[in-house]
Amino acid sequence: MNNKAAQSARIGLLGAGDRGSIYARFLSEAGGQIVAVVDQDPVRARHLSDSVPDAIQFSNWKELLKKSEELSLDAVVVALPDREHLGPALEFSRKGISVLLEKPVGLTIAELDKMQRHVNHLRKKKIEAAIVVCHVLRYSQFFGTIRRLIQEGTIGEVRSILHAENVSYFHFAHSYVRGNWAHSKKSSPVLLAKCSHDFDLIGWYASSEFTSVHCSGELRTFLPENAPAGATQRCLDGCPHDSCLYHARTTYLEGLPLKREMARMRNGLAIVARFSLAWPRLFRRIPFLGRLYPWPYWPTTTIVSGPVTTESVLDALRNGPYGRCVYTAHSDQPDHADTVIAFKNGVTAIMRLNGNAYQEARTVRIEGTAGTLEGRFGQGGDLVLRKHGSHVSKRISVKVDQAGHLAEDRALCFHFLEVLDCIGSDRTDAGTRQDCLQQSDSVLHQVIEGHRMALLAERSRTSGRTIFR
């Protein structure tokens, strides 16, 4: 990347929540300038502005749109709630401003088609604005290696794919039972909100258009009849079940689920986590380690506006959705679902959503005519190749974060700035700019196809029918 060009990229951030803050951090580290922050919550916006002090604050994205020429915006990051993704992506790109768009692209098939028509219109009008969707897993070494091995014919012709999105029990409860995606009609179906990554990867591997989807799954865990006797509507209202896996105090104040995850690791953090689990009160008295109470990271950071303090967390749990009993929160999202997908080239795939996993991880098994690829992405990871006719398996070295996908978030932000550099530099000839836009548009089309799979899977799940394309 040309550093001078990257440093000149002027970017507006729409949404100062967890995802927006991460993208702002990595774009800034890579040389981009965050010149505007949009958020309806002034406390949250001010908190983010501490790290981007020169950014102008706006309460809604339309105000920023009016000021976009005055601010000389090159790009915006759209990290607003799901239902507010499509509108700003269309409007800013129409003005020649590139967009880094948090998924989902749209919430209906009609919206996906609208985005596809919009991109075609931009190109006909010679408007050089790129739309890059935040499917960060495409930028991981792990999934990139799988794609490369398939393309090289290492396992022959692909015949079947089993891809599981294992969402840890506490993550599912946080995001899809208590949180922003608890109600599919107010946000988006979990098969789109969470699994659009996974449908996209399956399509990436299959390298073909899908022809049908059939999905079975339902909500069975987080129901009123499963609540323990005597449970209260809110965890802090004297609920007697302090040892409940989903207790709000232990989840958000103490961070017990994340500490349990850390305790499974094979590094120094595991020792710290085991100590904190065994002697929590003593742990808090040690000055440096005491900073981990209240838990200062995800998921606690998502439930408060501004700094994480004991008072701000307790206030959120007493008055907000994250303090509710998970069994009476009335989520409508399925906590498990299997989707069978058929592709035009004969490949079949199963995408499994499991919201009851003991540990966060995606697991993959791809069968080919000459071999099998198996792997695990999450809390570390590995990739194993087994060739037909050989008794020896080959372990392939891949880098995987111990927690989350921060490396992939960073890689996505670098890629976006490279795209801006390619289409915005005076030194780039018209042909090269067009190549960059064509590549970006091709990936966007593939992402939209993955979204289409997810939405049709939800339609199949709720109707009980196989959906043919």
C-alpha positions as CSV (number, residue, x, y, z in Angstrom):
1,M,0.0,0.0,0.0
2,N,1.1,3.5,-0.7
3,N,1.4,5.1,2.8
4,K,0.8,8.6,1.6
5,A,-2.4,7.6,-0.1
6,A,-3.5,5.5,2.9
7,Q,-2.9,8.4,5.3
8,S,-5.0,10.7,3.1
9,A,-8.1,8.5,3.3
10,R,-10.7,10.5,5.2
11,I,-13.3,8.2,6.8
12,G,-16.6,8.7,8.6
13,L,-17.7,6.1,11.2
14,L,-21.4,5.3,11.4
15,G,-22.0,3.5,14.7
16,A,-19.7,3.8,17.7
17,G,-20.6,0.4,19.2
18,D,-18.3,-2.6,19.5
19,R,-17.8,-3.3,15.8
20,G,-17.5,0.3,14.8
21,S,-14.9,0.9,17.5
22,I,-12.8,-2.0,16.4
23,Y,-12.8,-0.8,12.8
24,A,-12.0,2.7,13.8
25,R,-9.0,1.4,15.8
26,F,-7.5,-0.6,13.0
27,L,-8.2,1.9,10.2
28,S,-6.5,4.5,12.3
29,E,-3.5,2.2,13.0
30,A,-3.2,1.6,9.2
31,G,-3.1,5.4,8.5
32,G,-6.7,6.2,7.8
33,Q,-8.2,9.4,9.4
34,I,-11.5,9.1,11.3
35,V,-12.9,12.6,10.7
36,A,-16.5,12.0,11.8
37,V,-18.4,9.8,14.2
38,V,-22.2,9.2,14.0
39,D,-24.1,7.7,16.9
40,Q,-27.5,8.4,18.5
41,D,-26.0,7.8,21.9
42,P,-23.8,10.9,22.8
43,V,-22.1,9.2,25.7
44,R,-21.0,6.3,23.5
45,A,-19.9,8.7,20.7
46,R,-17.9,10.8,23.2
47,H,-16.2,7.7,24.6
48,L,-15.0,6.7,21.1
49,S,-14.0,10.2,20.4
50,D,-11.4,10.0,23.1
51,S,-9.4,7.8,20.7
52,V,-10.2,9.9,17.6
53,P,-10.3,13.4,19.2
54,D,-10.4,15.3,15.9
55,A,-13.6,13.6,14.7
56,I,-16.8,15.7,14.4
57,Q,-19.8,14.1,16.1
58,F,-23.2,13.7,14.4
59,S,-26.4,12.2,15.8
60,N,-27.5,10.6,12.5
61,W,-25.9,9.7,9.2
62,K,-28.0,12.0,7.0
63,E,-26.4,15.0,8.7
64,L,-23.0,13.6,7.8
65,L,-24.2,12.9,4.2
66,K,-25.0,16.6,3.9
67,K,-21.5,17.6,5.1
68,S,-19.6,14.9,3.2
69,E,-18.3,17.2,0.5
70,E,-17.2,19.8,3.0
71,L,-15.4,17.1,5.0
72,S,-13.9,15.6,1.8
73,L,-15.0,12.1,2.8
74,D,-13.3,9.2,0.9
75,A,-15.2,6.5,2.7
76,V,-17.6,5.6,5.5
77,V,-17.9,2.6,7.8
78,V,-21.5,1.5,8.3
79,A,-21.7,-0.3,11.7
80,L,-25.2,0.7,12.6
81,P,-28.0,-1.7,13.7
82,D,-28.9,-4.2,11.0
83,R,-32.0,-2.4,9.7
84,E,-29.9,0.8,9.0
85,H,-27.2,-0.8,6.8
86,L,-28.6,-0.6,3.3
87,G,-29.8,3.0,3.3
88,P,-26.5,4.8,4.1
89,A,-24.6,2.3,1.9
90,L,-26.6,3.3,-1.1
91,E,-26.6,7.0,-0.4
92,F,-22.9,7.5,0.3
93,S,-21.8,5.3,-2.5
94,R,-24.1,7.2,-4.9
95,K,-22.0,10.3,-4.1
96,G,-18.8,8.4,-4.9
97,I,-17.9,7.6,-1.3
98,S,-16.7,4.1,-0.7
99,V,-18.3,2.0,2.0
100,L,-17.0,-0.6,4.5
101,L,-20.3,-2.3,5.3
102,E,-20.9,-4.4,8.4
103,K,-23.1,-7.4,7.6
104,P,-25.9,-7.9,6.8
105,V,-26.1,-6.1,3.5
106,G,-29.9,-6.3,3.5
107,L,-32.7,-8.1,5.4
108,T,-34.8,-9.3,2.5
109,I,-34.2,-10.8,-0.9
110,A,-35.6,-7.6,-2.4
111,E,-33.0,-5.6,-0.5
112,L,-30.2,-7.8,-1.8
113,D,-31.5,-7.4,-5.3
114,K,-31.6,-3.7,-4.8
115,M,-28.0,-3.6,-3.8
116,Q,-27.0,-5.6,-6.8
117,R,-28.8,-3.3,-9.1
118,H,-27.3,-0.3,-7.4
119,V,-23.8,-1.5,-8.0
120,N,-24.5,-2.1,-11.6
121,H,-25.9,1.4,-11.8
122,L,-22.8,2.9,-10.2
123,R,-20.6,1.2,-12.8
124,K,-22.8,2.4,-15.7
125,K,-22.5,5.9,-14.4
126,K,-18.7,5.6,-14.0
127,I,-19.0,6.2,-10.2
128,E,-15.8,4.7,-8.6
129,A,-17.1,3.8,-5.2
130,A,-16.3,0.4,-3.7
131,I,-18.7,-1.5,-1.3
132,V,-16.7,-3.9,0.8
133,V,-18.7,-6.1,3.3
134,C,-17.1,-7.0,6.6
135,H,-17.0,-10.7,6.0
136,V,-13.7,-10.8,8.0
137,L,-13.2,-14.5,7.9
138,R,-12.3,-14.3,4.2
139,Y,-9.2,-12.5,5.4
140,S,-8.0,-15.3,7.8
141,Q,-5.1,-17.5,7.0
142,F,-7.1,-20.5,8.1
143,F,-10.0,-20.1,5.7
144,G,-7.8,-18.7,3.0
145,T,-5.6,-21.8,3.1
146,I,-8.7,-24.1,2.8
147,R,-9.8,-22.1,-0.3
148,R,-6.3,-22.3,-1.8
149,L,-5.9,-26.1,-1.2
150,I,-9.3,-26.7,-2.9
151,Q,-8.4,-24.5,-5.9
152,E,-5.1,-26.3,-6.2
153,G,-6.9,-29.7,-6.4
154,T,-5.2,-31.0,-3.3
155,I,-8.3,-33.1,-2.3
156,G,-9.5,-33.6,-5.9
157,E,-13.0,-32.5,-6.8
158,V,-15.1,-31.3,-3.8
159,R,-18.1,-33.5,-3.1
160,S,-19.4,-32.5,0.3
161,I,-18.9,-29.8,2.9
162,L,-19.8,-29.9,6.6
163,H,-19.4,-26.5,8.2
164,A,-20.5,-26.0,11.8
165,E,-20.8,-22.6,13.5
166,N,-20.6,-23.6,17.2
167,V,-21.7,-20.5,19.2
168,S,-20.8,-20.8,22.9
169,Y,-23.7,-21.1,25.3
170,F,-22.9,-17.7,26.8
171,H,-22.4,-15.9,23.5
172,F,-25.7,-17.1,22.2
173,A,-27.4,-16.1,25.3
174,H,-25.8,-12.6,25.3
175,S,-26.4,-11.8,21.6
176,Y,-29.4,-13.8,20.5
177,V,-31.5,-14.2,23.7
178,R,-30.9,-11.1,25.7
179,G,-29.2,-8.8,23.2
180,N,-29.7,-6.9,20.0
181,W,-30.6,-9.9,17.9
182,A,-33.1,-11.5,20.4
183,H,-36.1,-10.8,18.1
184,S,-35.6,-11.6,14.4
185,K,-38.2,-9.1,13.2
186,K,-36.7,-6.2,15.1
187,S,-33.1,-7.1,14.0
188,S,-32.5,-10.0,11.6
189,P,-32.7,-13.8,11.7
190,V,-29.8,-15.4,13.5
191,L,-29.1,-17.5,10.3
192,L,-28.3,-14.1,8.6
193,A,-27.0,-12.1,11.6
194,K,-24.5,-14.8,12.7
195,C,-24.3,-17.4,10.0
196,S,-23.9,-15.2,6.9
197,H,-20.2,-15.6,7.4
198,D,-20.6,-19.4,7.2
199,F,-23.0,-19.5,4.2
200,D,-20.5,-17.2,2.4
201,L,-17.5,-19.5,3.1
202,I,-19.5,-22.6,1.9
203,G,-20.3,-20.8,-1.3
204,W,-16.6,-19.7,-1.6
205,Y,-15.5,-23.4,-1.3
206,A,-18.2,-24.8,-3.6
207,S,-17.4,-22.2,-6.4
208,S,-20.9,-22.6,-7.8
209,E,-24.4,-21.2,-7.6
210,F,-26.7,-22.9,-5.1
211,T,-29.9,-24.5,-6.4
212,S,-31.8,-25.4,-3.2
213,V,-31.8,-25.1,0.6
214,H,-33.6,-27.0,3.3
215,C,-33.4,-26.0,7.0
216,S,-34.6,-27.7,10.2
217,G,-34.2,-26.1,13.6
218,E,-35.9,-24.4,16.5
219,L,-35.6,-22.7,19.9
220,R,-35.6,-25.4,22.6
221,T,-33.2,-24.2,25.3
222,F,-34.3,-20.7,26.3
223,L,-37.9,-21.3,27.1
224,P,-39.9,-20.5,30.3
225,E,-40.5,-24.2,31.1
226,N,-36.8,-24.7,31.3
227,A,-36.3,-22.0,34.0
228,P,-35.2,-23.4,37.4
229,A,-37.8,-23.3,40.2
230,G,-37.9,-19.9,41.9
231,A,-36.0,-18.0,39.2
232,T,-36.8,-14.3,39.0
233,Q,-37.5,-12.2,35.9
234,R,-34.2,-10.4,36.4
235,C,-31.0,-12.0,37.8
236,L,-30.4,-9.2,40.3
237,D,-33.9,-9.4,41.8
238,G,-32.8,-11.9,44.4
239,C,-32.7,-14.9,42.1
240,P,-31.5,-17.9,44.2
241,H,-29.6,-19.5,41.3
242,D,-26.2,-17.8,41.6
243,S,-24.5,-20.8,40.0
244,C,-26.7,-20.6,36.9
245,L,-24.5,-20.6,33.7
246,Y,-26.3,-17.5,32.5
247,H,-26.4,-15.4,35.7
248,A,-26.0,-11.8,34.6
249,R,-23.7,-10.8,37.6
250,T,-21.2,-13.6,37.0
251,T,-21.4,-13.1,33.2
252,Y,-20.9,-9.3,33.0
253,L,-19.3,-8.2,36.3
254,E,-17.0,-11.2,36.8
255,G,-16.6,-12.3,33.3
256,L,-16.7,-16.0,34.4
257,P,-17.5,-17.5,30.9
258,L,-14.5,-15.7,29.4
259,K,-12.2,-16.6,32.2
260,R,-13.2,-20.3,31.7
261,E,-12.3,-19.9,28.1
262,M,-9.0,-18.4,29.0
263,A,-8.3,-21.2,31.5
264,R,-8.5,-23.7,28.6
265,M,-5.7,-22.0,26.7
266,R,-2.1,-23.2,26.7
267,N,-0.3,-20.0,27.7
268,G,0.3,-17.7,30.7
269,L,-3.3,-16.3,30.5
270,A,-4.5,-19.7,31.5
271,I,-2.7,-19.5,34.8
272,V,-4.1,-16.1,35.5
273,A,-7.6,-17.3,34.6
274,R,-7.4,-20.4,36.8
275,F,-6.2,-18.3,39.7
276,S,-9.1,-15.8,39.3
277,L,-11.6,-18.7,39.2
278,A,-10.1,-20.5,42.3
279,W,-9.6,-17.4,44.5
280,P,-11.8,-14.5,43.1
281,R,-11.6,-12.2,46.1
282,L,-7.9,-12.6,46.5
283,F,-7.5,-12.0,42.8
284,R,-9.3,-8.7,43.0
285,R,-6.9,-7.4,45.7
286,I,-3.9,-7.6,43.5
287,P,-3.6,-4.1,42.0
288,F,-2.8,-5.1,38.4
289,L,-5.1,-8.1,38.2
290,G,-7.9,-6.3,40.0
291,R,-8.5,-4.3,36.9
292,L,-10.3,-7.3,35.5
293,Y,-13.2,-6.6,37.9
294,P,-15.6,-5.5,36.6
295,W,-14.7,-7.5,33.5
296,P,-13.5,-4.8,31.0
297,Y,-13.9,-6.6,27.7
298,W,-16.5,-8.2,25.6
299,P,-19.4,-8.9,26.3
300,T,-19.5,-6.3,29.1
301,T,-18.3,-3.5,26.8
302,T,-21.4,-4.0,24.7
303,I,-24.0,-3.4,27.5
304,V,-22.8,0.0,28.7
305,S,-22.3,3.4,27.1
306,G,-18.9,4.8,28.0
307,P,-16.4,3.4,30.5
308,V,-17.0,0.1,32.2
309,T,-17.4,0.6,35.9
310,T,-19.2,-1.5,38.6
311,E,-21.9,1.2,38.7
312,S,-22.4,1.4,35.0
313,V,-22.6,-2.4,34.7
314,L,-25.0,-2.8,37.6
315,D,-27.2,0.0,36.2
316,A,-27.3,-1.8,32.8
317,L,-28.2,-5.1,34.5
318,R,-31.0,-3.6,36.6
319,N,-32.6,-1.6,33.8
320,G,-31.5,-3.0,30.5
321,P,-32.2,-6.3,28.6
322,Y,-28.9,-7.9,29.7
323,G,-30.1,-8.4,33.2
324,R,-33.1,-10.5,32.2
325,C,-33.5,-14.2,32.9
326,V,-32.6,-16.0,29.7
327,Y,-35.5,-18.4,30.1
328,T,-38.1,-15.7,30.1
329,A,-36.5,-13.2,27.7
330,H,-38.9,-14.3,24.9
331,S,-36.3,-14.6,22.1
332,D,-37.6,-16.1,18.9
333,Q,-34.2,-17.2,17.4
334,P,-33.5,-20.9,16.9
335,D,-30.7,-22.1,19.2
336,H,-29.8,-25.0,16.7
337,A,-30.4,-25.5,13.0
338,D,-29.1,-27.6,10.2
339,T,-29.3,-26.3,6.6
340,V,-28.7,-28.7,3.6
341,I,-27.6,-26.8,0.5
342,A,-27.3,-28.2,-3.1
343,F,-25.1,-26.5,-5.7
344,K,-25.3,-26.5,-9.4
345,N,-21.9,-28.3,-9.8
346,G,-23.2,-31.3,-7.6
347,V,-21.5,-30.2,-4.4
348,T,-23.7,-30.7,-1.3
349,A,-23.2,-28.9,2.0
350,I,-24.5,-28.9,5.6
351,M,-24.3,-25.6,7.5
352,R,-24.9,-26.3,11.2
353,L,-25.8,-23.6,13.7
354,N,-25.2,-24.8,17.3
355,G,-26.0,-22.2,20.0
356,N,-25.3,-24.6,22.9
357,A,-21.6,-25.2,22.4
358,Y,-19.3,-25.4,25.4
359,Q,-16.7,-23.4,23.5
360,E,-16.7,-20.9,20.6
361,A,-15.3,-22.5,17.4
362,R,-16.1,-23.1,13.8
363,T,-15.4,-26.7,12.6
364,V,-15.0,-27.7,9.0
365,R,-14.8,-31.0,7.1
366,I,-14.6,-31.0,3.3
367,E,-14.6,-34.3,1.4
368,G,-13.0,-34.5,-2.1
369,T,-12.4,-37.3,-4.5
370,A,-8.7,-37.4,-3.5
371,G,-8.7,-36.5,0.2
372,T,-10.3,-34.8,3.2
373,L,-9.6,-31.5,4.9
374,E,-10.6,-31.1,8.5
375,G,-10.1,-28.0,10.7
376,R,-11.1,-26.0,13.7
377,F,-11.2,-22.2,13.9
378,G,-11.6,-20.7,17.3
379,Q,-9.7,-20.6,20.6
380,G,-6.7,-21.5,18.5
381,G,-7.1,-23.9,15.6
382,D,-5.6,-26.5,13.3
383,L,-6.0,-27.9,9.8
384,V,-5.4,-31.5,8.8
385,L,-5.1,-33.0,5.4
386,R,-5.8,-36.7,4.8
387,K,-5.1,-38.1,1.3
388,H,-6.9,-41.2,0.0
389,G,-4.5,-44.1,-0.2
390,S,-2.2,-42.8,2.4
391,H,-2.0,-43.8,6.1
392,V,-0.3,-40.5,7.0
393,S,-2.1,-37.3,7.8
394,K,-0.6,-33.9,7.3
395,R,-1.0,-31.1,9.8
396,I,-1.0,-27.7,8.0
397,S,0.3,-24.8,10.0
398,V,-2.3,-21.9,10.2
399,K,-2.5,-18.9,12.5
400,V,-5.7,-18.6,14.5
401,D,-6.5,-16.1,17.2
402,Q,-6.9,-17.5,20.7
403,A,-9.9,-15.3,21.1
404,G,-12.2,-13.9,18.4
405,H,-11.0,-12.7,15.0
406,L,-9.1,-9.5,15.7
407,A,-6.4,-10.5,13.2
408,E,-9.0,-10.8,10.5
409,D,-10.6,-7.5,11.5
410,R,-7.2,-5.8,11.1
411,A,-6.6,-7.5,7.8
412,L,-10.0,-6.4,6.5
413,C,-9.2,-2.8,7.4
414,F,-5.9,-2.9,5.6
415,H,-7.6,-4.4,2.6
416,F,-10.2,-1.7,2.5
417,L,-7.5,1.0,2.6
418,E,-5.7,-0.8,-0.2
419,V,-8.9,-0.6,-2.3
420,L,-9.3,3.1,-1.5
421,D,-5.6,3.6,-2.5
422,C,-6.2,1.7,-5.8
423,I,-9.3,3.6,-6.9
424,G,-8.3,7.0,-5.5
425,S,-4.6,7.5,-6.3
426,D,-3.8,9.9,-9.2
427,R,-1.0,7.5,-10.1
428,T,-3.4,4.6,-10.8
429,D,-4.4,4.3,-14.4
430,A,-8.1,3.8,-15.4
431,G,-7.6,0.2,-16.3
432,T,-6.2,-0.7,-12.9
433,R,-8.9,1.2,-11.1
434,Q,-11.5,-0.8,-13.1
435,D,-9.8,-4.0,-12.2
436,C,-9.9,-3.1,-8.5
437,L,-13.6,-2.3,-8.7
438,Q,-14.4,-5.4,-10.7
439,Q,-12.7,-7.6,-8.0
440,S,-14.5,-5.8,-5.3
441,D,-17.9,-6.1,-7.1
442,S,-17.2,-9.8,-7.7
443,V,-16.7,-10.5,-3.9
444,L,-19.8,-8.4,-3.1
445,H,-21.8,-10.6,-5.5
446,Q,-20.5,-13.7,-3.7
447,V,-21.4,-12.2,-0.3
448,I,-24.9,-11.4,-1.5
449,E,-25.3,-15.0,-2.6
450,G,-24.4,-16.1,0.9
451,H,-26.9,-13.7,2.3
452,R,-29.5,-15.1,-0.1
453,M,-28.8,-18.7,1.2
454,A,-29.2,-17.5,4.8
455,L,-32.6,-15.8,4.1
456,L,-33.9,-18.7,2.1
457,A,-32.7,-21.1,4.9
458,E,-34.8,-19.1,7.4
459,R,-37.8,-19.2,5.0
460,S,-37.3,-23.0,4.8
461,R,-37.0,-23.4,8.5
462,T,-40.2,-21.5,9.3
463,S,-42.2,-23.0,6.4
464,G,-40.9,-26.6,6.6
465,R,-40.4,-26.6,2.8
466,T,-37.3,-27.0,0.6
467,I,-36.7,-23.7,-1.2
468,F,-35.6,-24.1,-4.8
469,R,-33.9,-21.3,-6.6
